[in-house]
Amino acid sequence: MGKVKAIVTPQNQKRLTNIAIVKYKSHGKRFEIACAKNKVLDWREGVESILDEVLQTTTIFENVGKGKMAATKDVQTVFGDKSEEDICKFILENGELQVSEKERDVQLSELFRQVATVIAEKCVSPQTGLPLTRTMVESLMKECHISIRPGIPAKKQALKVMEVLCVHDGGVHIARADMKLRIAVPEQHVAKARDLLKTVISDGTAIDETTSGKTLSFVFECAPSHYRILDVFVQEHSGNLQVLDRAVTGEGAARNIVNDAPAESSTRPEKPSSGYAMSGTTVGKHLAGKGKGKGKAKAAPFCSTCSYQSESAADYREHCKSDWHTYNLKRKVKGMPPVTIEEMQEEQLDKMEFLAVDA
């Protein structure tokens, strides 16, 4: 008489469906736990603190889809004598969350909106100096075919995307808003402070000076890229740096961003000064380059820090935002002479080759 097969009915089988799976790999072994959907992220962000609301079961699996539990020997080898509850907490914190396609689309959409919000807070319209809305930024990002990468903070991606959008030739033009800062330095360092401010502030920008005892304060607006240089300066000269406004908006901001030419004749650079450029549907790195404005001014400013004669006011502003100018500013703060752009590129290349050999 042959062996009788067990009757499989819906009552005697347990299927883990409609769940989120968190995977963890160690010592060549794979461990999985079954969690409730939309609860893993709440647990990691501290919104949910009750473990039973997150887990479907405290069982440690090797493969949740097949219902195969992990071997006790493998669990002890990797996690030691920890309880199942402690192991589940560890996997929740350190494991990789497997989500469905729809959930991934929702997460990317939310991250896309967060990036657009950060850009809208830090940028303005170059024609009017007025702030942008998140909808305007989202439309421009879609027009540029920019894709957002999961797992990278929104602010970090926004800084990369801004450099692409600031040189986009169609749709809404945007520009990085200046910061309003206050620097206070002792009277013996006032001359150095004034020389530094001439190199970081755009031509025609007003500076308010206030004297208080033996300290002189400067209130001014400049590009956010110069903040670190100013911070290093005040630390080395016993000064103080204060942020009054992270993004200056209004008509005054427009005068600092664009030239006096009409809005139709664009004076924006053809390339971003440094950072990232669009490549297909992603944002990838490109070589740093100096943008030049199309229209020449009668009195083109001269950069004493780099010994560079600009072709126009717009060209001078772009030069002040370039990696070359920033590199020479750092050298100036340390009392070192400026270098040419070719020498800077050679030094950076030598440093990269040294790191590659050392690795």
C-alpha positions as CSV (number, residue, x, y, z in Angstrom):
1,M,0.0,0.0,0.0
2,G,1.5,3.3,-1.1
3,K,2.2,6.3,1.2
4,V,-0.7,8.5,1.7
5,K,0.0,12.2,0.9
6,A,-1.1,14.8,3.4
7,I,-4.1,16.8,2.4
8,V,-3.2,20.5,1.9
9,T,-6.1,22.8,2.8
10,P,-6.2,26.5,3.5
11,Q,-6.6,25.7,7.2
12,N,-3.3,23.9,7.7
13,Q,-0.9,26.1,5.7
14,K,0.5,29.5,6.8
15,R,1.5,31.9,4.0
16,L,3.4,35.1,4.8
17,T,1.9,37.4,2.2
18,N,1.4,41.1,2.1
19,I,4.4,41.7,4.3
20,A,7.7,43.6,4.2
21,I,10.9,41.6,4.4
22,V,14.1,42.8,6.1
23,K,17.2,40.8,5.1
24,Y,20.6,40.6,6.9
25,K,23.7,38.7,5.6
26,S,26.6,37.7,7.8
27,H,29.2,34.8,7.8
28,G,27.9,33.7,4.4
29,K,24.4,33.2,5.9
30,R,21.1,35.0,5.1
31,F,18.6,35.8,7.8
32,E,15.2,37.4,7.2
33,I,12.3,38.6,9.4
34,A,8.7,39.2,8.3
35,C,7.4,42.7,9.2
36,A,4.2,44.7,8.7
37,K,4.2,47.0,5.7
38,N,5.0,50.7,6.3
39,K,6.2,49.9,9.9
40,V,9.9,49.3,9.4
41,L,10.6,52.9,8.5
42,D,8.5,54.1,11.4
43,W,10.6,51.9,13.7
44,R,13.9,53.2,12.3
45,E,12.7,56.9,12.6
46,G,11.5,56.3,16.2
47,V,7.8,56.9,15.4
48,E,6.9,53.3,16.3
49,S,8.3,51.8,19.6
50,I,6.2,48.7,20.0
51,L,7.9,45.7,18.5
52,D,4.7,43.6,18.2
53,E,3.3,46.3,15.9
54,V,6.2,46.0,13.5
55,L,6.8,42.2,13.4
56,Q,4.5,39.6,12.0
57,T,6.4,37.0,14.0
58,T,9.6,36.8,16.0
59,T,10.7,33.7,14.0
60,I,14.1,34.1,12.3
61,F,13.8,32.8,8.7
62,E,16.4,31.9,6.0
63,N,13.8,32.5,3.3
64,V,10.5,34.1,4.3
65,G,8.9,33.5,0.9
66,K,9.4,29.7,1.2
67,G,8.7,29.6,4.9
68,K,12.2,28.2,5.6
69,M,13.4,28.9,9.1
70,A,17.1,29.6,9.8
71,A,19.1,26.8,11.4
72,T,19.6,27.2,15.1
73,K,23.4,26.6,14.7
74,D,23.7,29.4,12.2
75,V,21.7,31.8,14.4
76,Q,24.0,31.1,17.4
77,T,27.1,31.4,15.2
78,V,26.2,34.9,14.1
79,F,24.2,36.4,17.0
80,G,25.4,34.3,19.9
81,D,23.0,33.7,22.8
82,K,20.7,36.7,22.0
83,S,17.0,36.1,22.3
84,E,14.8,36.1,19.2
85,E,13.4,39.5,20.1
86,D,16.9,41.1,20.4
87,I,17.9,39.5,17.1
88,C,14.8,40.9,15.4
89,K,15.7,44.4,16.8
90,F,19.2,44.1,15.4
91,I,18.0,43.0,12.0
92,L,15.4,45.8,12.0
93,E,18.1,48.4,12.6
94,N,20.9,47.0,10.3
95,G,19.1,44.9,7.7
96,E,18.1,45.7,4.2
97,L,14.5,46.4,3.6
98,Q,12.9,44.8,0.6
99,V,9.9,46.8,-0.6
100,S,7.5,46.4,-3.5
101,E,7.6,48.4,-6.7
102,K,4.7,50.6,-5.6
103,E,6.3,51.3,-2.2
104,R,9.6,52.2,-3.9
105,D,7.8,54.6,-6.2
106,V,6.1,56.3,-3.2
107,Q,9.4,56.6,-1.4
108,L,11.1,58.1,-4.5
109,S,8.2,60.5,-5.1
110,E,8.5,61.7,-1.5
111,L,12.2,62.1,-1.8
112,F,11.8,64.0,-5.0
113,R,9.5,66.5,-3.3
114,Q,11.9,66.9,-0.4
115,V,14.7,67.7,-2.8
116,A,12.5,70.2,-4.6
117,T,11.6,71.8,-1.2
118,V,15.2,72.3,-0.3
119,I,16.0,73.9,-3.6
120,A,13.1,76.2,-3.4
121,E,14.3,77.4,0.1
122,K,17.8,78.1,-1.2
123,C,17.2,79.5,-4.6
124,V,15.5,82.5,-6.2
125,S,14.5,83.8,-9.6
126,P,17.4,85.7,-11.1
127,Q,15.1,88.2,-12.9
128,T,13.1,89.3,-9.8
129,G,15.0,87.9,-6.8
130,L,11.8,86.5,-5.5
131,P,11.6,82.9,-4.0
132,L,10.5,80.0,-6.1
133,T,7.7,77.6,-5.3
134,R,8.2,73.8,-4.9
135,T,6.0,73.2,-7.9
136,M,8.2,75.4,-10.2
137,V,11.3,73.5,-9.1
138,E,9.6,70.1,-9.6
139,S,8.6,71.1,-13.1
140,L,12.2,72.2,-13.9
141,M,13.7,69.0,-12.5
142,K,11.4,66.9,-14.6
143,E,12.2,69.0,-17.7
144,C,15.9,68.3,-17.0
145,H,15.2,64.5,-16.6
146,I,16.8,64.5,-13.2
147,S,16.3,61.3,-11.2
148,I,16.7,60.9,-7.5
149,R,18.7,58.2,-5.9
150,P,17.3,56.4,-2.9
151,G,19.3,56.1,0.3
152,I,21.0,59.5,-0.2
153,P,19.8,62.5,2.0
154,A,17.6,65.0,0.3
155,K,19.9,68.0,1.1
156,K,23.0,66.3,-0.3
157,Q,21.2,65.6,-3.6
158,A,19.6,69.0,-3.7
159,L,23.0,70.7,-3.6
160,K,24.1,68.7,-6.7
161,V,20.8,69.3,-8.5
162,M,21.0,73.0,-7.9
163,E,24.2,73.3,-10.0
164,V,22.4,71.7,-12.9
165,L,19.2,73.8,-12.7
166,C,21.1,77.1,-12.3
167,V,22.5,76.8,-15.9
168,H,19.3,75.3,-17.5
169,D,18.4,77.2,-20.7
170,G,14.7,76.5,-20.8
171,G,11.7,77.1,-18.5
172,V,12.2,78.8,-15.2
173,H,15.7,80.1,-14.6
174,I,16.9,79.8,-11.0
175,A,19.9,81.1,-9.1
176,R,21.4,80.3,-5.7
177,A,20.3,83.0,-3.2
178,D,23.0,84.9,-1.3
179,M,23.5,84.6,2.4
180,K,23.4,87.6,4.8
181,L,26.3,87.5,7.3
182,R,27.8,89.5,10.0
183,I,31.5,89.4,10.8
184,A,33.0,90.9,13.9
185,V,36.8,91.2,14.2
186,P,39.3,93.0,16.5
187,E,40.6,96.4,15.2
188,Q,44.1,95.0,14.5
189,H,42.6,92.6,11.9
190,V,40.2,95.0,10.2
191,A,42.5,95.6,7.2
192,K,42.7,91.8,6.5
193,A,39.0,91.5,6.9
194,R,38.3,94.2,4.3
195,D,40.7,92.7,1.8
196,L,39.0,89.3,2.2
197,L,35.5,90.8,1.8
198,K,36.5,92.4,-1.4
199,T,37.3,89.0,-2.9
200,V,34.1,87.2,-1.7
201,I,31.5,89.9,-2.2
202,S,30.1,90.6,-5.7
203,D,30.8,94.0,-7.3
204,G,28.4,96.7,-6.2
205,T,27.2,94.9,-3.0
206,A,26.9,97.2,0.0
207,I,28.8,96.6,3.3
208,D,27.5,98.0,6.6
209,E,30.2,98.7,9.1
210,T,29.6,99.2,12.8
211,T,32.2,100.0,15.5
212,S,31.7,98.7,19.1
213,G,34.7,99.4,21.3
214,K,37.7,97.7,19.8
215,T,35.7,95.5,17.5
216,L,34.4,96.3,14.0
217,S,31.4,94.5,12.6
218,F,30.6,94.0,8.9
219,V,27.1,93.1,7.6
220,F,27.1,92.0,4.0
221,E,25.7,89.5,1.5
222,C,27.7,86.8,-0.3
223,A,27.5,83.5,-2.0
224,P,27.0,80.5,0.3
225,S,30.2,78.9,-1.2
226,H,32.3,81.4,0.7
227,Y,30.9,80.7,4.1
228,R,33.7,78.2,5.1
229,I,36.4,80.5,4.0
230,L,35.0,83.3,6.2
231,D,34.5,80.8,9.1
232,V,38.2,79.8,8.9
233,F,39.2,83.5,8.8
234,V,37.3,84.5,12.0
235,Q,38.6,81.5,13.8
236,E,42.2,82.3,13.0
237,H,41.8,86.0,13.9
238,S,39.7,85.8,17.0
239,G,36.5,87.0,15.3
240,N,32.9,86.0,15.2
241,L,30.7,84.9,12.3
242,Q,26.9,85.1,12.4
243,V,24.3,84.1,9.9
244,L,21.5,86.7,9.6
245,D,19.6,85.2,6.6
246,R,20.3,81.9,4.9
247,A,18.5,83.1,1.6
248,V,18.2,86.7,0.7
249,T,15.1,87.4,-1.5
250,G,13.6,90.4,-3.0
251,E,14.6,93.1,-5.5
252,G,18.0,93.6,-3.8
253,A,18.8,89.9,-4.4
254,A,18.0,90.2,-8.1
255,R,20.5,93.0,-8.5
256,N,23.3,90.8,-7.0
257,I,22.4,87.8,-9.2
258,V,21.8,89.2,-12.7
259,N,23.5,91.9,-14.8
260,D,21.7,95.2,-15.7
261,A,21.0,93.8,-19.1
262,P,17.4,93.0,-20.0
263,A,16.0,89.6,-19.0
264,E,15.9,88.4,-22.6
265,S,19.7,88.6,-23.0
266,S,20.8,85.9,-20.7
267,T,24.2,86.3,-19.0
268,R,24.2,83.0,-17.3
269,P,27.2,80.7,-17.9
270,E,27.2,77.8,-20.3
271,K,28.6,75.4,-17.7
272,P,28.3,75.2,-14.0
273,S,31.5,76.4,-12.2
274,S,31.9,73.1,-10.5
275,G,30.2,70.0,-9.3
276,Y,27.6,68.0,-11.3
277,A,26.0,68.0,-14.8
278,M,23.2,66.1,-16.3
279,S,24.0,62.8,-18.0
280,G,21.0,60.9,-19.4
281,T,18.5,60.6,-16.5
282,T,21.0,60.9,-13.7
283,V,23.1,63.6,-12.2
284,G,26.8,62.7,-12.6
285,K,30.1,64.4,-11.9
286,H,31.9,66.5,-14.5
287,L,35.1,68.5,-14.7
288,A,35.0,71.9,-13.1
289,G,34.9,74.8,-15.6
290,K,34.6,78.6,-15.5
291,G,31.5,80.1,-17.1
292,K,31.7,83.3,-19.1
293,G,29.0,85.8,-19.7
294,K,27.9,86.7,-23.2
295,G,27.9,90.5,-22.7
296,K,31.0,92.5,-21.9
297,A,30.9,95.3,-19.4
298,K,32.8,98.5,-19.9
299,A,34.7,98.2,-16.7
300,A,35.5,94.6,-16.0
301,P,36.5,93.8,-12.4
302,F,39.9,92.4,-11.6
303,C,40.4,89.6,-9.1
304,S,43.5,90.4,-7.0
305,T,43.4,87.0,-5.3
306,C,43.9,85.0,-8.5
307,S,45.4,87.9,-10.6
308,Y,42.5,87.3,-13.1
309,Q,41.1,89.9,-15.4
310,S,37.4,89.2,-16.0
311,E,35.6,90.0,-19.2
312,S,32.4,91.3,-17.6
313,A,30.7,91.7,-14.2
314,A,28.9,88.4,-14.9
315,D,32.2,86.7,-15.7
316,Y,33.7,88.1,-12.4
317,R,30.8,86.7,-10.4
318,E,31.2,83.3,-11.9
319,H,34.9,83.4,-11.3
320,C,34.3,84.1,-7.6
321,K,32.2,80.9,-7.4
322,S,34.8,78.8,-9.2
323,D,37.0,76.1,-7.6
324,W,40.1,78.0,-8.7
325,H,39.0,81.2,-6.8
326,T,38.0,79.2,-3.7
327,Y,41.3,77.3,-3.7
328,N,43.3,80.6,-3.9
329,L,41.2,82.1,-1.0
330,K,42.1,79.1,1.2
331,R,45.8,79.7,0.3
332,K,45.5,83.4,1.0
333,V,44.0,82.7,4.5
334,K,47.0,80.5,5.2
335,G,49.5,83.2,3.9
336,M,50.3,81.2,0.8
337,P,50.7,82.8,-2.7
338,P,48.0,82.2,-5.4
339,V,48.4,79.6,-8.2
340,T,47.2,79.4,-11.7
341,I,44.3,77.2,-12.7
342,E,46.7,74.8,-14.4
343,E,48.8,74.5,-11.3
344,M,45.7,73.9,-9.2
345,Q,44.6,71.1,-11.5
346,E,48.1,69.5,-11.4
347,E,48.1,69.6,-7.6
348,Q,44.7,68.0,-7.4
349,L,45.8,65.3,-9.9
350,D,49.0,64.6,-8.0
351,K,46.9,64.2,-4.8
352,M,44.5,61.8,-6.5
353,E,47.4,59.7,-7.8
354,F,49.0,59.6,-4.4
355,L,45.7,58.5,-2.8
356,A,45.3,55.8,-5.5
357,V,48.9,54.5,-4.8
358,D,48.4,54.6,-1.1
359,A,45.1,52.6,-1.3
